[in-house]
Amino acid sequence: ADLLTVYQSGIRKWLDDQGMNFYEPIDVAGYPAYTQVPTFNRFWITPNTLPYRYKLADNLLAGVKNESSVVLLALNTVEFVKKPGNISNPGNATELTAELI
């Protein structure tokens, strides 16, 4: 599998499973705000979508592998922060937050 396959059958499917159809808002104004009392904006998480949300995070951190166990996609936040030039001072939480935002 190549990265396009990982996107189409992996990441995009994971988003669809969570009810977040990528590039397909339900109207031209985008996704509506949920303002029903008392849950307000908590409709995005349901018993059906919660396991998929955990699985997405797990897949991104553990890495997505092809049939040959070659990692095609993984988030390695520790290496990103350690690499010179990405973060000027990883020991300073204020600077780190400002640079990542």
Backbone torsions as a table, in degrees:
resi	resn	phi	psi	omega
1	ALA	NA	141.3	176.9
2	ASP	-103.4	-178.5	-177.2
3	LEU	-63.8	-34.1	178.0
4	LEU	-63.1	-42.2	177.9
5	THR	-64.4	-41.0	177.8
6	VAL	-60.1	-41.8	179.0
7	TYR	-65.3	-50.3	-173.9
8	GLN	-69.2	-43.8	-176.1
9	SER	-99.7	-7.0	-179.6
10	GLY	-111.0	-84.0	-173.0
11	ILE	-59.6	-47.6	-178.6
12	ARG	-64.2	-40.8	177.9
13	LYS	-64.5	-40.2	179.2
14	TRP	-61.7	-40.9	178.0
15	LEU	-66.3	-43.1	178.1
16	ASP	-60.3	-41.3	179.2
17	ASP	-60.8	-27.9	-179.2
18	GLN	-88.3	1.8	-179.1
19	GLY	82.7	14.3	179.8
20	MET	-111.7	79.3	-178.6
21	ASN	-70.4	109.1	-173.8
22	PHE	-61.7	130.1	-179.8
23	TYR	61.5	23.2	178.9
24	GLU	-133.9	61.3	175.9
25	PRO	-64.8	156.9	-173.6
26	ILE	-76.0	-13.9	172.1
27	ASP	-153.4	175.4	-174.2
28	VAL	-68.4	-16.8	178.4
29	ALA	-83.6	-3.1	-178.5
30	GLY	95.3	-161.8	-179.2
31	TYR	-82.1	131.5	-177.8
32	PRO	-71.9	153.1	174.5
33	ALA	-76.2	142.3	176.6
34	TYR	-95.2	118.5	-176.2
35	THR	-129.4	27.3	-179.7
36	GLN	-82.5	129.1	-179.3
37	VAL	-75.5	143.5	-0.1
38	PRO	-96.2	2.6	-174.2
39	THR	-87.3	-15.4	178.7
40	PHE	49.0	-109.9	-173.0
41	ASN	-98.4	21.2	-173.8
42	ARG	-91.1	6.8	179.5
43	PHE	-71.3	-14.9	-179.4
44	TRP	-70.0	-16.3	179.1
45	ILE	-118.1	122.0	-177.9
46	THR	-133.5	168.6	176.1
47	PRO	-59.0	-26.2	178.9
48	ASN	-78.9	-36.2	-174.6
49	THR	-91.5	-23.1	-176.4
50	LEU	-57.8	-48.0	178.8
51	PRO	-60.6	-34.4	178.8
52	TYR	-69.3	-32.9	177.5
53	ARG	-67.2	-42.2	175.9
54	TYR	-63.7	-41.0	-178.4
55	LYS	-65.2	-38.3	178.3
56	LEU	-60.5	-48.8	179.6
57	ALA	-61.7	-42.8	179.7
58	ASP	-62.4	-44.4	-179.8
59	ASN	-64.1	-40.7	-179.4
60	LEU	-68.8	-37.0	-179.6
61	LEU	-79.5	-38.0	-179.4
62	ALA	-79.3	-25.1	-179.7
63	GLY	101.0	144.7	177.0
64	VAL	-99.7	124.0	-175.7
65	LYS	-113.5	153.5	175.2
66	ASN	-89.3	-172.0	-177.2
67	GLU	-62.3	-25.1	-179.7
68	SER	-93.0	12.3	-179.4
69	SER	64.2	24.0	174.0
70	VAL	-86.1	128.3	-179.5
71	VAL	-72.3	120.5	179.9
72	LEU	-94.2	-32.3	-176.0
73	LEU	-151.8	128.7	177.0
74	ALA	-157.2	146.2	173.7
75	LEU	-96.4	117.8	178.1
76	ASN	-116.0	83.6	-173.8
77	THR	-66.9	-34.0	-179.7
78	VAL	-64.6	-47.4	179.1
79	GLU	-65.2	-35.7	178.3
80	PHE	-61.5	-45.2	-178.3
81	VAL	-70.2	-35.4	-179.1
82	LYS	-71.9	-28.8	-174.9
83	LYS	-66.4	125.0	179.9
84	PRO	-58.6	138.3	178.6
85	GLY	98.3	-26.4	178.5
86	ASN	-76.1	-45.8	-179.7
87	ILE	-130.5	127.9	-175.7
88	SER	-70.6	-39.0	-178.6
89	ASN	-146.0	87.1	-176.6
90	PRO	-64.0	-16.3	179.0
91	GLY	-80.3	-11.3	-179.2
92	ASN	-105.1	107.7	-175.1
93	ALA	-62.1	-35.0	-179.5
94	THR	-66.0	-47.5	178.1
95	GLU	-64.7	-42.0	-179.4
96	LEU	-58.7	-47.6	179.9
97	THR	-63.2	-43.7	-179.6
98	ALA	-62.6	-39.8	-178.6
99	GLU	-73.3	-32.6	-179.8
100	LEU	-77.8	-23.8	178.9
101	ILE	-88.9	NA	NA
